[in-house]
Structures are given as structure tokens and as C-alpha cells.
Amino acid sequence: MNKHQKLDSILKYMSENIGDIPNRPDRIVEKANLNFEKSESYMMFKMLLDDGYVYEHTTEAFYGIKYKGIIYLENGGYTFQHEIYKRKNIAEKISDYVDIVVKPIGIITAILVSFWHILKLLVFFGIINSYVN
């Protein structure tokens, strides 16, 4: 299970167990039958909090999922967002390739074609003599 799937699994568990969410991230991960290290579970909850999908009630020491988190999960969650990121990254690499390779070839071709047509015009108007019979 990759990191994105782990985050989605936590959101899924929390959305399905809204009234029975344990008080600590490591207990939530344990109750969801997800085998993460304790430190990883706390880091993931910090990210979920920062992203605004879960909330932490500090005075009563419990976590909950926001409706924003439920909608995010229904729209594909972190896994879907990662797929979008990978596609965007590939598109940028293709664009870079086009900028580095294809555009210069197009520019050189345009210059050569323009030069050829200028020579033809100069021959047509008799400014230079044609060496080709």
C-alpha cells in the first residue's frame, strides 16, 4: 500500500466510523486494521489536519473527519490526486522535449524555406542569375 492509499484508507475508516473514532492517530490506524508505524500515523494525521480533511478537538482529545474529507475521498482522494500529478509531470516533460528538440527544428526549417523562397524571388526579378538550368 503506497502513502496515498494509506491516507485514503484513514479517511475511509473515519468516514465509515464517524461515531466511533479513537482518540489517538495510532489507535485509529490500529482500529482500521492498517499496520503503520506509530510515528507514520502521527505524520499522516498532521498532513490530514494541514490539508483540512480532519479536525482535532484538543480540549477533549479526539479526532473527526470533516465533510470536506468525505467529499475529497468520494472524488478519488489522495490516490487520484497523485495520478493527476503524475500525468501533469509527464505532460511537462513532453512539453520540455518539444521546446528543446521540435521547436528548433521547426525554426531551422522555416528559415531554410524562407531563404529558398527569397532566392527564387531574387532569380525571378533578375537580381541574381540562376545557376540551375
CYANA upper distance limits for C-alpha pairs under 8 A (distance plus 0.5 A):
  1 MET  CA      5 GLN  CA      6.45
  1 MET  CA      6 LYS  CA      6.96
  2 ASN  CA      6 LYS  CA      6.77
  3 LYS  CA      7 LEU  CA      6.83
  4 HIS  CA      8 ASP  CA      6.76
  4 HIS  CA     78 TYR  CA      5.58
  4 HIS  CA     79 THR  CA      5.51
  4 HIS  CA     82 HIS  CA      7.83
  5 GLN  CA      9 SER  CA      6.49
  5 GLN  CA     78 TYR  CA      7.54
  5 GLN  CA     79 THR  CA      6.38
  6 LYS  CA     10 ILE  CA      6.87
  6 LYS  CA     34 LEU  CA      8.45
  7 LEU  CA     11 LEU  CA      6.93
  7 LEU  CA     44 MET  CA      7.23
  7 LEU  CA     48 LEU  CA      8.31
  7 LEU  CA     78 TYR  CA      7.33
  8 ASP  CA     12 LYS  CA      6.50
  8 ASP  CA     73 LEU  CA      7.17
  8 ASP  CA     77 GLY  CA      6.47
  8 ASP  CA     78 TYR  CA      6.66
  8 ASP  CA     79 THR  CA      7.68
  9 SER  CA     13 TYR  CA      6.60
  9 SER  CA     34 LEU  CA      8.48
 10 ILE  CA     14 MET  CA      6.66
 10 ILE  CA     28 ILE  CA      8.27
 10 ILE  CA     29 VAL  CA      7.36
 10 ILE  CA     32 ALA  CA      7.80
 11 LEU  CA     15 SER  CA      6.51
 11 LEU  CA     65 ILE  CA      7.75
 11 LEU  CA     69 GLY  CA      7.36
 11 LEU  CA     70 ILE  CA      7.79
 11 LEU  CA     73 LEU  CA      7.42
 12 LYS  CA     16 GLU  CA      6.69
 12 LYS  CA     70 ILE  CA      8.37
 12 LYS  CA     73 LEU  CA      7.65
 13 TYR  CA     17 ASN  CA      6.57
 13 TYR  CA     32 ALA  CA      6.46
 14 MET  CA     18 ILE  CA      6.15
 14 MET  CA     21 ILE  CA      6.93
 14 MET  CA     64 GLY  CA      7.61
 14 MET  CA     65 ILE  CA      6.66
 15 SER  CA     65 ILE  CA      7.04
 15 SER  CA     70 ILE  CA      6.79
 17 ASN  CA     21 ILE  CA      6.63
 18 ILE  CA     64 GLY  CA      7.50
 18 ILE  CA     65 ILE  CA      7.78
 21 ILE  CA     28 ILE  CA      7.01
 21 ILE  CA     62 PHE  CA      8.27
 21 ILE  CA     63 TYR  CA      7.42
 21 ILE  CA     64 GLY  CA      7.47
 22 PRO  CA     27 ARG  CA      6.43
 22 PRO  CA     28 ILE  CA      5.82
 22 PRO  CA     31 LYS  CA      8.29
 22 PRO  CA     62 PHE  CA      7.46
 22 PRO  CA     63 TYR  CA      7.89
 23 ASN  CA     27 ARG  CA      7.54
 23 ASN  CA     28 ILE  CA      7.83
 23 ASN  CA     61 ALA  CA      6.53
 23 ASN  CA     62 PHE  CA      4.86
 23 ASN  CA     63 TYR  CA      6.60
 24 ARG  CA     28 ILE  CA      6.75
 24 ARG  CA     61 ALA  CA      8.40
 24 ARG  CA     62 PHE  CA      7.44
 24 ARG  CA     63 TYR  CA      7.93
 25 PRO  CA     29 VAL  CA      6.72
 25 PRO  CA     38 LYS  CA      8.38
 25 PRO  CA     41 SER  CA      6.17
 25 PRO  CA     42 TYR  CA      6.18
 25 PRO  CA     45 PHE  CA      6.98
 26 ASP  CA     30 GLU  CA      6.65
 26 ASP  CA     37 GLU  CA      8.32
 26 ASP  CA     38 LYS  CA      5.79
 26 ASP  CA     41 SER  CA      6.05
 26 ASP  CA     42 TYR  CA      7.36
 27 ARG  CA     31 LYS  CA      6.48
 28 ILE  CA     32 ALA  CA      6.61
 29 VAL  CA     33 ASN  CA      6.90
 29 VAL  CA     34 LEU  CA      5.76
 29 VAL  CA     35 ASN  CA      7.45
 29 VAL  CA     36 PHE  CA      7.46
 29 VAL  CA     41 SER  CA      7.25
 30 GLU  CA     34 LEU  CA      6.30
 30 GLU  CA     35 ASN  CA      7.16
 36 PHE  CA     40 GLU  CA      6.81
 36 PHE  CA     41 SER  CA      6.78
 37 GLU  CA     41 SER  CA      6.81
 38 LYS  CA     42 TYR  CA      7.02
 39 SER  CA     43 MET  CA      6.80
 40 GLU  CA     44 MET  CA      6.57
 41 SER  CA     45 PHE  CA      6.73
 42 TYR  CA     46 LYS  CA      6.66
 43 MET  CA     47 MET  CA      6.85
 44 MET  CA     48 LEU  CA      6.69
 45 PHE  CA     49 LEU  CA      6.48
 45 PHE  CA     54 VAL  CA      8.44
 46 LYS  CA     50 ASP  CA      6.59
 47 MET  CA     51 ASP  CA      6.49
 48 LEU  CA     52 GLY  CA      6.70
 48 LEU  CA     53 TYR  CA      6.02
 48 LEU  CA     54 VAL  CA      6.29
 49 LEU  CA     53 TYR  CA      6.65
 49 LEU  CA     54 VAL  CA      5.73
 49 LEU  CA     55 TYR  CA      6.39
 49 LEU  CA     56 GLU  CA      8.00
 52 GLY  CA     66 LYS  CA      8.12
 52 GLY  CA     68 LYS  CA      7.97
 52 GLY  CA     69 GLY  CA      7.93
 53 TYR  CA     65 ILE  CA      6.67
 53 TYR  CA     66 LYS  CA      5.91
 53 TYR  CA     67 TYR  CA      8.04
 53 TYR  CA     68 LYS  CA      6.17
 53 TYR  CA     69 GLY  CA      4.54
 53 TYR  CA     70 ILE  CA      8.25
 53 TYR  CA     72 TYR  CA      8.33
 54 VAL  CA     63 TYR  CA      7.50
 54 VAL  CA     64 GLY  CA      6.08
 54 VAL  CA     65 ILE  CA      4.70
 54 VAL  CA     66 LYS  CA      5.65
 54 VAL  CA     69 GLY  CA      7.00
 55 TYR  CA     63 TYR  CA      6.20
 55 TYR  CA     64 GLY  CA      5.85
 55 TYR  CA     65 ILE  CA      6.65
 55 TYR  CA     66 LYS  CA      7.13
 56 GLU  CA     61 ALA  CA      7.66
 56 GLU  CA     62 PHE  CA      6.41
 56 GLU  CA     63 TYR  CA      5.05
 56 GLU  CA     64 GLY  CA      7.02
 57 HIS  CA     61 ALA  CA      5.97
 57 HIS  CA     62 PHE  CA      5.80
 57 HIS  CA     63 TYR  CA      6.65
 58 THR  CA     62 PHE  CA      7.39
 65 ILE  CA     69 GLY  CA      6.63
 65 ILE  CA     70 ILE  CA      7.84
 66 LYS  CA     70 ILE  CA      7.28
 67 TYR  CA     71 ILE  CA      6.79
 68 LYS  CA     72 TYR  CA      6.53
 69 GLY  CA     73 LEU  CA      6.61
 70 ILE  CA     74 GLU  CA      6.73
 71 ILE  CA     75 ASN  CA      6.70
 72 TYR  CA     76 GLY  CA      7.12
 72 TYR  CA     77 GLY  CA      5.69
 73 LEU  CA     77 GLY  CA      4.66
 73 LEU  CA     78 TYR  CA      8.16
 75 ASN  CA     80 PHE  CA      8.26
 76 GLY  CA     80 PHE  CA      5.25
 76 GLY  CA     81 GLN  CA      7.72
 77 GLY  CA     81 GLN  CA      6.92
 78 TYR  CA     82 HIS  CA      6.54
 79 THR  CA     83 GLU  CA      6.90
 80 PHE  CA     84 ILE  CA      6.85
 81 GLN  CA     85 TYR  CA      6.71
 82 HIS  CA     86 LYS  CA      6.70
 83 GLU  CA     87 ARG  CA      6.75
 84 ILE  CA     88 LYS  CA      6.59
 85 TYR  CA     89 ASN  CA      6.59
 86 LYS  CA     90 ILE  CA      6.78
 87 ARG  CA     91 ALA  CA      6.69
 88 LYS  CA     92 GLU  CA      6.70
 89 ASN  CA     93 LYS  CA      6.83
 90 ILE  CA     94 ILE  CA      6.76
 91 ALA  CA     95 SER  CA      6.62
 92 GLU  CA     96 ASP  CA      6.58
 93 LYS  CA     97 TYR  CA      6.68
 94 ILE  CA     98 VAL  CA      6.72
 95 SER  CA     99 ASP  CA      6.68
 96 ASP  CA    100 ILE  CA      6.61
 97 TYR  CA    101 VAL  CA      6.30
 97 TYR  CA    102 VAL  CA      7.77
 98 VAL  CA    102 VAL  CA      5.26
 98 VAL  CA    103 LYS  CA      6.56
 99 ASP  CA    103 LYS  CA      5.91
 99 ASP  CA    104 PRO  CA      8.03
100 ILE  CA    104 PRO  CA      7.37
101 VAL  CA    105 ILE  CA      7.05
102 VAL  CA    106 GLY  CA      6.71
103 LYS  CA    107 ILE  CA      6.61
104 PRO  CA    108 ILE  CA      6.59
105 ILE  CA    109 THR  CA      6.56
106 GLY  CA    110 ALA  CA      6.55
107 ILE  CA    111 ILE  CA      6.70
108 ILE  CA    112 LEU  CA      6.69
109 THR  CA    113 VAL  CA      6.58
110 ALA  CA    114 SER  CA      6.51
111 ILE  CA    115 PHE  CA      6.55
112 LEU  CA    116 TRP  CA      6.61
113 VAL  CA    117 HIS  CA      6.77
114 SER  CA    118 ILE  CA      6.65
115 PHE  CA    119 LEU  CA      6.73
116 TRP  CA    120 LYS  CA      6.81
117 HIS  CA    121 LEU  CA      6.69
118 ILE  CA    122 LEU  CA      6.63
119 LEU  CA    123 VAL  CA      6.67
120 LYS  CA    124 PHE  CA      6.54
121 LEU  CA    125 PHE  CA      6.67
122 LEU  CA    126 GLY  CA      6.65
122 LEU  CA    127 ILE  CA      5.66
122 LEU  CA    128 ILE  CA      6.30
123 VAL  CA    127 ILE  CA      6.51
123 VAL  CA    128 ILE  CA      5.70
123 VAL  CA    129 ASN  CA      6.33
123 VAL  CA    130 SER  CA      6.45
